[in-house]
Amino acid sequence: MKIIYISLLFLFTFTLNASDQFRLYKFKSGLIYYDVNTSSFDSNLNSNVQGVARLVFDNWGAKELKEEEVSEVQEGDFNTTNSRHTMTLADHGTIYTVDYSEKKIYKTRDRDLDLAISEKLDLSDESIKSLINLGAQKIGKEKIAGYECDIWQYDDQEVCMYKGIPLKIVIKNAGFISEKKAVQVKFNQPVPENSFSLPKFPIITDSDYSGNKAASVRTQDYIESIKELKNQMQKKGINLEDGNLSVTPELEKDIINALGKRYLEKQKRYLPELLKALETAKACIAKAGSKQAALKCIAPVKEINDKLGDATKEYDLENFNEMKRMKVLQSLEKEIKDTKITADCVSKSDKTTDVIICTEGRLNPQESTTTIQNSLNDTNNSN
């Protein structure tokens, strides 16, 4: 049982102008192929990395694949060669991360991307804005793969950007130089579907993946909560996109309460039902004789969690036996205890901050509400 979970990445970009559709790039499609070269050296070891990388996107970036494959040769006391292969596919909010060492693909959901796509945000200028925020300076131009790009410099890095897309990235410091340079660039041309193909590895789906009903509800609540926050802040004349904004303790509370209002209302309605369902499930599991029977015991709990937008714990019910029964019963007992604590705090609170204070230290660390507070503090410190 958790109080609230909200990422704050988009709190300060949500007021971006909406376009006719979501845009991560200024082009509908793109295929960029890079050469990758890195050299490092000291008195004991020389290292050279060579390889290739590619960026492929379609539908203005709603579908995007990034891949890099390099080999590293180290020369010194022990000569070694290591290979590294990475690949990530973002497909309209679904994220696939390929782990070539484990030969697995991890599937999860990016709720910030869901929000951006839902609100049809134009993020095509964000990469340049990020460089400016880092203090980067435009120092010249260069023609790469047929396109003239602007060279931005900050610290020990230079990035050559063409309409928000990096065509060359160079990092130089003592004993180290790295370059990633585009060698072939195509924009607004048909992208073959096999350009987004993933290796034939098993796919491991994250429990928070919004292909299930609870996570879909949670995503929609997330979007609606940020809309409400935006409206409330506008009424108070506060621009969350202002880089000089100081998040005072009072503003922090206002943000938390605006984000938590929708979920708190749901908790008041459904937690009493959830508590009864958990207690009933516990009695049912104690008598269950098979996986199918155990799943029926849990079904009413899942139904209420789906309405709340909370994930229901997945139990190992294969070859259901006494040991597995005891593990499920212990888990349910813990959830009943935490739900009682939360339900009691929710019943006598009108604001999420009051629930936070009431439950703080009484639930498991992973179920605490400090995620939001820490994120807000990080944001405040960065301003």
N, C-alpha and C positions, 0 to 999 in steps of 0.2 A: 504494500500500500504506500503510495507516494502522494505528497501534497500537490506538487505541481512540477512540471518539467517544461521549461521554455528556453530555447537557445536565444542569445541576445545578438547574434551576428547581424540580423536585419533590423534591429530596433533603430539603428542610426542610418539606415539606407532605405527604410520603407517609404520615405517621402519622395523617393526618386520619381520622376515623371513616368507614367505608364505610356506604352506605345501601342501600336495596333496589335502587337504580339510580343511575346518574350524574346529578348535579344541579348545574347551573351557576346556576340560578335557583330560587326557591321556588315558582314557578308552572310548570305543564306547558307553557303557551304564553303568548305575549304579543305585542302590537302597540303600539308607542309611537311617536308622531309628534311631532316637535319643530319649533319655530321657532328659527332661528339669527340672531342679530343681534350684530354687532361694530362698534364705532366707535373709531377712533384719530385723534389730531390733534396737530399741533405747529405751529410758526410757518410752516412751508413746505408742509405736506401734511395734508389731511383724507382719511380713508379710512373707508368704510362697507361692511360686508359683510352681506348679507341672503340667507336661503335656508331650506331645510328639511332635516331629517334624519329617519331612522327606524331603529328597532331592532325586528326581528322574530325570534321564536324559537319553536321547537317541541320536543317531547320533552325538556323540562326544560333546554333549551339545547344539546342535542347537535347540533341544527341551528339556526344563527343567522346572520342577515344584518344588516349595518350599512351604511347608505348616507347620504351627505351631498352635497347639491348647493347651491352658493352662488355669488353673483356679488359681486364687489368693485368698487366705484366709488371711484376716487382723484381728488381735486380739488386742484389746485395748479398748478405751472408746466406740467405736462403732464397733461391729463385723460385717464384711461384706465379701461376696464372689463375686468375679467378674470373668467373663470368657473372654478370648480373642482368636479369631480365625482369622488367616491370611492365604492367599493363593495367589501365583503369578505364572502364567504360561507364559513362553517365548517360542514361537513357530516360529522359523525361522524369527525372527525380529518383530513378532506381540506379544504384551504384554497384558495379561489379568490380571487385579488386582481385586480380589474379596473383596467386602465390605460386610461383614456378618451382620453388624449392619443395613445397609440400604437395604440389600438383593439385591444388584446390582453388576454387573461386568463392569469394565471400560476397554475399549479396545483402545489401542494406538499403536504407532510404535516407535521402537528404531533405529534411523538412524545410530548410531554408530555400533550397532549389524549388521545392513544391510551391512555396509561397511566392517566389519570384515568377514562376511560370503561371500560377493562378492569377497574379496581379498584372501579368504582362509587362513586367518591369524591363526597362532598357538599361542593361548593365554594360553596354559596349564601351563606355568611357571609363569604367572603374579601374582598369589596369593602369591607365595614365594618371588618374587621380591618386592611386596608391603610390606611384612613383613620386608625385609631387609631395604627398604627405610624408614620404620618407626623406624629403629634402633633396631629391634628385634635381639636377640641372641639365637643360638641353644644351649640348656642346657642339653639335654639328649634324651632318647627314652622311649617309653611305648608301650605295646601291648594292643590294644583295638579291640574288636570284631574280634580277630584273625589276625589283621594286626599290624605290628610294625610301629609306626609313630614317627616323629621327634618333640620334644617339643621346641617351640619357645616362648621366653619370652620378653615382652616389657611392661613397666610401670606396671600396676597392672593386666596384662592379660597373660595367657599362652594358646597357641594354639598347639595342636598336629596334625601335617600335614602328610598325607600319599599321596605322589605323587601329591601334590597340593590340596588335599581335606581334610578339617578339620574333624577329628574324635572326637576331644574333644576341647571345649573352656571353659576356667575357668577365671572368673573375681573375684578378691578378694580385698576388702578394708575395712576400719573400719566400722563395722556394716553391711556388705553386702558380700554375696558370691553367685555366679551364676555359674552353670555348665550345659553344653549341651554336652552329651556324646553319641556316637554311640553305639547301642546295637545289630544291625544287619547290615551287609554290604555285598552287592553282586555286582560284576563287570562283565561286558562282558557277561551278560546273557539276554535272551529275556525279554523285558519289556512289560507287557500287556498294550494294548491301554487304558483300563479303569483306569490305574494308572495316566493318565493325565486328567481324567474327571473333569469338573467344575460343580459346583452346578447349578441347573436349575433356575438361576436368570436372569432377563432382562439384556441385554448387551447394555451399553451406549458407542457409538463409538466417539472417540475424532475427532474433525474437522481436525486435522493434520494427521489422519490415512492414511497411504499410500496405502490403498485399492482403493482410488480414483485417478484419472488420474493426477491431479495437484501435489499431494504429491509423486506419483511415479516419476514424472519428477523431483521434488525437490530432491528426494533421489539420483537419477542418477546424477544430477548436483552436489550434495554434494560430491559424490564419485569422479567424474571427477575433481572437483575443488581441492580436496586434492591431487590427483595424480599430478596436475599441480604445486601445492605448493611444493610437494616433489621434483619434477624435478628442479624447480627454486632454491630451497635451496641447492640441491646437486651441481648445477652448481656454486654456490657461496661458496661451501665448508662448508656449515652450516649443522650441525647434530641436528635436532630438538629433538632427543631422548637424547641428552646430558643433564644430570641432572644439570650440572653446567652452562648451557647456560643462558646468561643474555639477556633478551628481551629488547633491546634498543628501543628508539622511532623510529629510522630508520628501524629496523627490524620489529617492530610492523606494520609500514605502509606497508612494503613489504609483510607481511603475509596477511594483510587485502586486499590489492590490488590483490594479487594472488588468494585469495579465492573469491573475488568479480568480477573478470574479466569476467567469463562466464555469470554471471547474468547481469552485466552491459551491455554487448553486446546485450542480450535479451531485456533489458529495452529500449535501443536505438531503437531497431526494433519495439517493440510491444506497448510501452506506448502511442504513438500518436493514434494507432488504439484503444487502451483501452479507452482513453479519449472520442473518438467519440462514442464508444459503450455504455459507461456510460451515456453520454448525451442523446443518443437515447433511452436507457432503461428508463431514467427518464421521457421523454415525453410519452413513451409507457405505463408506470405504471400509469400515470395520467389519462389514458383513459381505463385502464384494468377493466373488470367487473367480473373477476373470478380468482381463483387460477391458472387454466390452462393458462389463458391469461397472468397473471403476470409471470409465469414461462417462457413462450415464450419470454417475454420482457428481462428477465435476461440471457437467454441462450447464446446470443452472448458475453456477459461479461465473463461468465464462460468459454467459448471456448478460449478466449484470456488468461485468468488467468491460464488455464490448460497449455498453451504453456509456460507461464512464470514460472510455478511451484508455483503459488500463490493460496491460498485457496480463494474461493468465498464465501462471507457471506451467511449464510443460514437464510432466512427470514421466519417468521411465517405467512404463507399464507393460513392456514386453515380457513374456513369460512370468506373469504376475504371480508372486509368491509372498510368503509371510515377511521376508526381509524388505521387499519393496512396499508392502502394505504399511509397515512400520515407518518407513521413510516418508511416505505420503502423509500419514497421520501426524508425524512430528512437524512436517512443513505446514500442514493445515492448522495445527495448534498454534504455531508461531504467527501465522497470518491472522488467525482469530484474535490473538492478543493484540497485535498491532492495529487491527481494524477497530477494536474496542477503544484503544487509546485515541486513534484518529477521529472516530465517530463522536466520541465525547467532546473532543476539542472543537470539532466542526459544529456541533449542536449549539455551543454557547459562544460562537464567534461569528462576526459579520464581515471580517476582513481576513484575507490570507495571512497578513503579517501577524494577526492574533493567533492563528492556527500554528504558524511557525514557532512562535514563542511557547505556545502550549505544548507542542510535541517535541521541541528541541531536546535532544539527549534521551528521549524515551523510546525512539525507534532505532533500527539498525543504521549504521553510518551510511550505507548505500541507499537508505530510504529517507535520509534527512533532506532538508530543504535548503541546505547551504549552497547548492549549485547556483541558484539564482543570485544569492547574496555575493558569492565569490566573483561571479561574472560581472556583476554591477561594480564591485570594488575594483576589478581589473580595468573596467571601462573608465571609471573615475580616475584611476591612477594614470591612465594613458593620456588624459586630457590636459 
